[in-house]
């Protein structure tokens, strides 16, 4: 029945109210790892690569809270024969101004009319990251090269266009956890998303509590050292009932620089937001640092 469909609403200090149909809200799913940085790259062909029908993708994935990192690249061609190889090189300025080889992709039959292949390296499940590549979060560029001539066939650009790998999309996520002594019945998370080619930024916060009540208000604040010392306010959230757990209340909001609600003052660049805090009556309930 329609009257049984609950909507999550949250309110800022200003009279802004956003509603979410509970059945479609991902907020109440289990939180992700404590911190996750994922960057995607397109591998676009040079003139030499275009003649070989080449294109590809690459990505880095870091879960700092679990000490895990992964880097991968995939390539396809509509011209090269099965068994052809492409070297993948990466640049990590933290380690060196020069490219280092990540691995070699062997192209094998894939979808009709093309060959494809990929390489993936990770520092868990018995794997390892090639020398000079870690930390993969600092990788800024990928190249695909001809193993025989050294010619550059593929270069990295941000998804959606733009310049080099440094313009790639950057998404971060951190768990919000109770400070000591632990508050066992509270949790949350915060996310930032930066898309340089489209000049778009977003900052999202989600919280849930089992020991607060519907109508309670919590305050959201953050630090962004790029804009100065101290904390900046992101407004307040009014807690509402969970549609799935009668004993749980929570709220969620996402700020964007291209639609309402707008980013709070001093939030941009969101990639530089460092710490997010949740308080009630001045008491710190949840905190997390990217």
Kinemage of the C-alpha trace (Angstrom):
@kinemage 1
@onewidth
@group {chain A} dominant
@subgroup {mainchain}
@vectorlist {calphas} color= white
{ca unk a 1} P 0.000 0.000 0.000
{ca unk a 2} L 1.237 3.492 -0.810
{ca unk a 3} L 0.809 4.642 2.735
{ca unk a 4} L 3.283 1.932 3.773
{ca unk a 5} L 6.056 3.312 1.567
{ca unk a 6} L 8.326 5.308 3.827
{ca unk a 7} L 10.440 8.141 2.508
{ca unk a 8} L 13.751 9.190 3.957
{ca unk a 9} L 13.954 12.926 4.378
{ca unk a 10} L 16.740 15.047 5.730
{ca unk a 11} L 16.768 18.737 6.514
{ca unk a 12} L 19.542 21.309 6.502
{ca unk a 13} L 19.530 24.345 8.741
{ca unk a 14} L 17.813 26.101 5.827
{ca unk a 15} L 14.362 24.687 4.923
{ca unk a 16} L 15.728 22.207 2.372
{ca unk a 17} L 14.094 18.770 2.341
{ca unk a 18} L 15.009 15.873 0.099
{ca unk a 19} L 12.986 12.670 -0.122
{ca unk a 20} L 14.043 9.179 -1.081
{ca unk a 21} L 11.791 6.172 -1.645
{ca unk a 22} L 13.015 3.564 0.799
{ca unk a 23} L 12.827 0.677 -1.630
{ca unk a 24} L 15.356 2.338 -3.887
{ca unk a 25} L 17.746 3.746 -1.316
{ca unk a 26} L 21.167 2.169 -1.125
{ca unk a 27} L 22.011 4.009 2.073
{ca unk a 28} L 20.803 1.254 4.345
{ca unk a 29} L 23.063 -1.369 2.812
{ca unk a 30} L 26.173 -2.511 4.656
{ca unk a 31} L 28.962 0.097 4.661
{ca unk a 32} L 32.018 -0.364 2.502
{ca unk a 33} L 35.651 -0.510 3.570
{ca unk a 34} L 37.030 2.249 5.759
{ca unk a 35} L 38.547 4.128 2.844
{ca unk a 36} L 38.469 3.465 -0.876
{ca unk a 37} L 40.093 5.422 -3.700
{ca unk a 38} L 39.248 4.364 -7.258
{ca unk a 39} L 40.520 6.060 -10.395
{ca unk a 40} L 39.590 5.093 -13.947
{ca unk a 41} L 41.432 5.877 -17.162
{ca unk a 42} L 40.620 5.490 -20.829
{ca unk a 43} L 43.423 4.207 -23.021
{ca unk a 44} L 43.085 6.008 -26.334
{ca unk a 45} L 45.108 5.184 -29.423
{ca unk a 46} L 47.845 7.294 -30.910
{ca unk a 47} L 47.915 7.439 -34.712
{ca unk a 48} L 49.976 4.247 -34.709
{ca unk a 49} L 47.535 2.594 -32.298
{ca unk a 50} L 44.499 3.645 -34.320
{ca unk a 51} L 45.956 1.894 -37.367
{ca unk a 52} L 45.970 -1.293 -35.278
{ca unk a 53} L 42.380 -0.843 -34.065
{ca unk a 54} L 43.472 -0.488 -30.456
{ca unk a 55} L 41.635 0.919 -27.436
{ca unk a 56} L 41.436 0.076 -23.758
{ca unk a 57} L 40.796 0.993 -20.141
{ca unk a 58} L 42.774 1.006 -16.903
{ca unk a 59} L 42.005 1.552 -13.247
{ca unk a 60} L 43.514 1.711 -9.790
{ca unk a 61} L 41.672 0.641 -6.636
{ca unk a 62} L 42.893 1.232 -3.082
{ca unk a 63} L 41.285 0.167 0.205
{ca unk a 64} L 43.464 1.826 2.793
{ca unk a 65} L 41.445 0.537 5.719
{ca unk a 66} L 42.269 -3.006 4.645
{ca unk a 67} L 45.759 -2.302 3.304
{ca unk a 68} L 44.760 -3.497 -0.159
{ca unk a 69} L 45.557 -2.058 -3.566
{ca unk a 70} L 44.967 -3.223 -7.122
{ca unk a 71} L 45.867 -1.975 -10.595
{ca unk a 72} L 44.662 -3.303 -13.927
{ca unk a 73} L 44.531 -2.575 -17.647
{ca unk a 74} L 42.608 -4.102 -20.535
{ca unk a 75} L 43.181 -3.705 -24.280
{ca unk a 76} L 41.328 -4.776 -27.419
{ca unk a 77} L 42.090 -4.654 -31.139
{ca unk a 78} L 40.078 -5.153 -34.299
{ca unk a 79} L 43.200 -5.529 -36.453
{ca unk a 80} L 45.935 -7.429 -34.589
{ca unk a 81} L 46.139 -11.207 -34.691
{ca unk a 82} L 45.584 -13.505 -31.743
{ca unk a 83} L 48.789 -13.878 -29.756
{ca unk a 84} L 49.922 -10.296 -30.326
{ca unk a 85} L 51.278 -8.554 -27.231
{ca unk a 86} L 51.090 -5.027 -25.829
{ca unk a 87} L 53.295 -3.723 -23.034
{ca unk a 88} L 51.593 -1.611 -20.369
{ca unk a 89} L 53.690 1.090 -18.730
{ca unk a 90} L 52.714 3.404 -15.875
{ca unk a 91} L 54.060 6.579 -14.318
{ca unk a 92} L 54.056 7.052 -10.546
{ca unk a 93} L 55.690 10.437 -9.770
{ca unk a 94} L 55.965 9.471 -6.100
{ca unk a 95} L 58.619 6.936 -7.096
{ca unk a 96} L 60.130 8.301 -10.300
{ca unk a 97} L 59.495 10.798 -13.119
{ca unk a 98} L 59.927 7.906 -15.561
{ca unk a 99} L 57.525 5.222 -16.743
{ca unk a 100} L 57.959 1.673 -15.424
{ca unk a 101} L 56.542 -1.458 -17.011
{ca unk a 102} L 53.408 -2.825 -15.370
{ca unk a 103} L 53.066 -5.978 -17.456
{ca unk a 104} L 52.432 -7.508 -20.859
{ca unk a 105} L 48.982 -8.188 -22.286
{ca unk a 106} L 48.575 -11.089 -24.698
{ca unk a 107} L 45.616 -10.549 -27.000
{ca unk a 108} L 43.344 -13.559 -27.508
{ca unk a 109} L 40.041 -14.063 -29.365
{ca unk a 110} L 37.155 -12.263 -27.667
{ca unk a 111} L 33.963 -10.991 -29.187
{ca unk a 112} L 33.550 -11.568 -32.921
{ca unk a 113} L 35.975 -9.486 -34.924
{ca unk a 114} L 38.378 -8.595 -32.161
{ca unk a 115} L 41.099 -9.840 -29.847
{ca unk a 116} L 41.450 -8.690 -26.256
{ca unk a 117} L 43.383 -9.195 -23.045
{ca unk a 118} L 44.115 -7.746 -19.638
{ca unk a 119} L 46.591 -7.658 -16.770
{ca unk a 120} L 45.783 -7.195 -13.093
{ca unk a 121} L 48.090 -6.938 -10.100
{ca unk a 122} L 47.110 -6.816 -6.429
{ca unk a 123} L 48.909 -7.013 -3.099
{ca unk a 124} L 46.497 -9.534 -1.537
{ca unk a 125} L 45.351 -13.120 -2.136
{ca unk a 126} L 48.958 -14.098 -2.800
{ca unk a 127} L 49.544 -11.384 -5.385
{ca unk a 128} L 52.068 -8.563 -5.610
{ca unk a 129} L 52.463 -5.157 -7.250
{ca unk a 130} L 55.398 -4.688 -9.675
{ca unk a 131} L 58.340 -2.635 -8.431
{ca unk a 132} L 57.953 1.118 -8.808
{ca unk a 133} L 54.167 1.005 -9.206
{ca unk a 134} L 52.931 1.128 -5.583
{ca unk a 135} L 51.252 3.155 -4.147
{ca unk a 136} L 48.872 2.732 -7.081
{ca unk a 137} L 46.769 5.685 -5.904
{ca unk a 138} L 49.630 7.924 -7.071
{ca unk a 139} L 49.758 6.494 -10.607
{ca unk a 140} L 48.978 9.366 -13.001
{ca unk a 141} L 49.519 7.913 -16.482
{ca unk a 142} L 49.332 4.678 -18.469
{ca unk a 143} L 50.835 3.856 -21.861
{ca unk a 144} L 50.475 0.871 -24.170
{ca unk a 145} L 53.610 0.178 -26.200
{ca unk a 146} L 54.723 -2.053 -29.055
{ca unk a 147} L 57.045 -4.613 -27.422
{ca unk a 148} L 59.247 -4.780 -30.526
{ca unk a 149} L 59.689 -1.127 -31.447
{ca unk a 150} L 58.798 0.667 -28.219
{ca unk a 151} L 56.313 2.851 -30.103
{ca unk a 152} L 53.545 4.303 -27.944
{ca unk a 153} L 50.213 2.914 -29.164
{ca unk a 154} L 47.879 3.918 -26.313
{ca unk a 155} L 47.864 6.850 -23.898
{ca unk a 156} L 45.703 7.451 -20.843
{ca unk a 157} L 43.078 10.166 -20.634
{ca unk a 158} L 40.295 10.800 -18.152
{ca unk a 159} L 36.962 9.100 -18.657
{ca unk a 160} L 34.659 11.478 -20.455
{ca unk a 161} L 37.529 13.253 -22.241
{ca unk a 162} L 40.025 15.825 -21.092
{ca unk a 163} L 43.748 15.617 -20.697
{ca unk a 164} L 46.070 13.049 -19.228
{ca unk a 165} L 45.586 10.578 -16.417
{ca unk a 166} L 45.902 13.336 -13.829
{ca unk a 167} L 42.427 14.449 -14.926
{ca unk a 168} L 40.843 11.098 -14.138
{ca unk a 169} L 37.818 10.766 -11.912
{ca unk a 170} L 38.632 10.434 -8.216
{ca unk a 171} L 36.174 8.823 -5.805
{ca unk a 172} L 36.876 8.410 -2.106
{ca unk a 173} L 34.926 6.768 0.675
{ca unk a 174} L 35.485 6.578 4.423
{ca unk a 175} L 33.584 4.966 7.278
{ca unk a 176} L 32.367 7.217 10.055
{ca unk a 177} L 32.903 5.451 13.357
{ca unk a 178} L 32.333 6.364 17.019
{ca unk a 179} L 35.282 7.862 18.898
{ca unk a 180} L 36.563 6.128 22.015
{ca unk a 181} L 34.825 5.039 24.122
{ca unk a 182} L 33.021 3.244 21.310
{ca unk a 183} L 29.389 4.011 20.640
{ca unk a 184} L 28.314 0.577 19.462
{ca unk a 185} L 24.995 1.620 17.989
{ca unk a 186} L 26.083 4.287 15.535
{ca unk a 187} L 27.730 4.213 12.126
{ca unk a 188} L 27.969 6.142 8.891
{ca unk a 189} L 30.088 6.962 5.884
{ca unk a 190} L 31.175 9.882 3.748
{ca unk a 191} L 32.050 10.045 0.069
{ca unk a 192} L 33.630 12.548 -2.288
{ca unk a 193} L 33.550 12.376 -6.074
{ca unk a 194} L 35.620 14.581 -8.390
{ca unk a 195} L 35.207 14.615 -12.183
{ca unk a 196} L 37.774 17.092 -13.547
{ca unk a 197} L 36.797 16.910 -17.244
{ca unk a 198} L 33.229 17.953 -16.357
{ca unk a 199} L 34.246 20.231 -13.454
{ca unk a 200} L 31.842 18.366 -11.189
{ca unk a 201} L 32.247 17.655 -7.480
{ca unk a 202} L 30.024 16.001 -4.914
{ca unk a 203} L 30.200 15.321 -1.181
{ca unk a 204} L 27.841 12.854 0.519
{ca unk a 205} L 27.214 11.893 4.150
{ca unk a 206} L 25.120 9.027 5.561
{ca unk a 207} L 24.462 8.215 9.224
{ca unk a 208} L 22.393 5.722 11.196
{ca unk a 209} L 21.762 5.262 14.892
{ca unk a 210} L 19.997 2.769 17.109
{ca unk a 211} L 20.042 4.886 20.259
{ca unk a 212} L 18.660 8.168 18.925
{ca unk a 213} L 15.064 9.051 18.064
{ca unk a 214} L 13.072 10.244 15.093
{ca unk a 215} L 13.333 14.015 14.912
{ca unk a 216} L 16.730 14.241 16.595
{ca unk a 217} L 19.093 16.604 14.795
{ca unk a 218} L 22.796 15.968 14.225
{ca unk a 219} L 25.342 18.481 12.933
{ca unk a 220} L 27.767 17.718 10.098
{ca unk a 221} L 31.179 19.356 9.855
{ca unk a 222} L 34.389 18.730 7.924
{ca unk a 223} L 37.963 19.902 7.569
{ca unk a 224} L 39.578 20.991 4.316
{ca unk a 225} L 43.151 22.183 4.896
{ca unk a 226} L 43.224 23.769 1.450
{ca unk a 227} L 40.734 26.362 2.694
{ca unk a 228} L 42.133 26.930 6.163
{ca unk a 229} L 42.462 25.415 9.610
{ca unk a 230} L 39.563 24.322 11.765
{ca unk a 231} L 36.186 22.789 10.908
{ca unk a 232} L 33.572 23.997 8.457
{ca unk a 233} L 29.836 23.400 8.779
{ca unk a 234} L 27.847 21.311 6.305
{ca unk a 235} L 24.549 21.982 8.093
{ca unk a 236} L 22.307 19.637 10.058
{ca unk a 237} L 20.439 16.401 9.395
{ca unk a 238} L 17.081 15.486 10.912
{ca unk a 239} L 16.886 11.769 11.676
{ca unk a 240} L 13.928 9.768 10.412
{ca unk a 241} L 12.816 6.151 10.823
{ca unk a 242} L 14.367 3.324 8.867
{ca unk a 243} L 11.954 1.563 6.507
{ca unk a 244} L 13.497 -1.809 7.299
{ca unk a 245} L 14.496 -1.650 10.971
{ca unk a 246} L 11.975 -0.210 13.458
{ca unk a 247} L 14.747 0.410 15.981
{ca unk a 248} L 16.928 2.436 13.640
{ca unk a 249} L 16.947 6.070 12.544
{ca unk a 250} L 19.165 7.772 10.018
{ca unk a 251} L 19.626 10.362 7.294
{ca unk a 252} L 21.590 10.959 4.114
{ca unk a 253} L 22.482 13.944 1.980
{ca unk a 254} L 24.594 14.569 -1.112
{ca unk a 255} L 25.914 18.027 -1.979
{ca unk a 256} L 26.834 18.861 -5.590
{ca unk a 257} L 28.351 21.821 -7.366
{ca unk a 258} L 25.946 21.511 -10.308
{ca unk a 259} L 22.561 21.092 -8.586
{ca unk a 260} L 20.886 21.468 -5.199
{ca unk a 261} L 21.779 21.092 -2.479
{ca unk a 262} L 24.961 23.001 -3.355
{ca unk a 263} L 28.342 22.254 -1.873
{ca unk a 264} L 28.845 23.850 1.569
{ca unk a 265} L 31.183 26.801 1.789
{ca unk a 266} L 34.853 25.723 1.867
{ca unk a 267} L 34.058 22.153 0.738
{ca unk a 268} L 35.643 22.600 -2.693
{ca unk a 269} L 37.925 21.042 -3.767
{ca unk a 270} L 36.195 18.024 -2.215
{ca unk a 271} L 39.210 15.815 -2.953
{ca unk a 272} L 40.979 17.767 -0.188
{ca unk a 273} L 38.326 17.190 2.484
{ca unk a 274} L 40.183 15.391 5.237
{ca unk a 275} L 37.938 14.689 8.252
{ca unk a 276} L 34.150 14.455 8.604
{ca unk a 277} L 32.499 14.756 12.032
{ca unk a 278} L 28.948 14.179 13.257
{ca unk a 279} L 27.847 15.815 16.524
{ca unk a 280} L 24.694 16.180 18.580
{ca unk a 281} L 24.570 19.031 21.064
{ca unk a 282} L 28.301 19.484 20.671
{ca unk a 283} L 29.064 15.831 21.517
{ca unk a 284} L 31.066 13.968 18.877
{ca unk a 285} L 29.132 10.868 17.778
{ca unk a 286} L 30.941 9.797 14.589
{ca unk a 287} L 34.176 10.719 12.851
{ca unk a 288} L 36.222 9.581 9.882
{ca unk a 289} L 39.390 10.695 8.071
{ca unk a 290} L 40.090 10.149 4.378
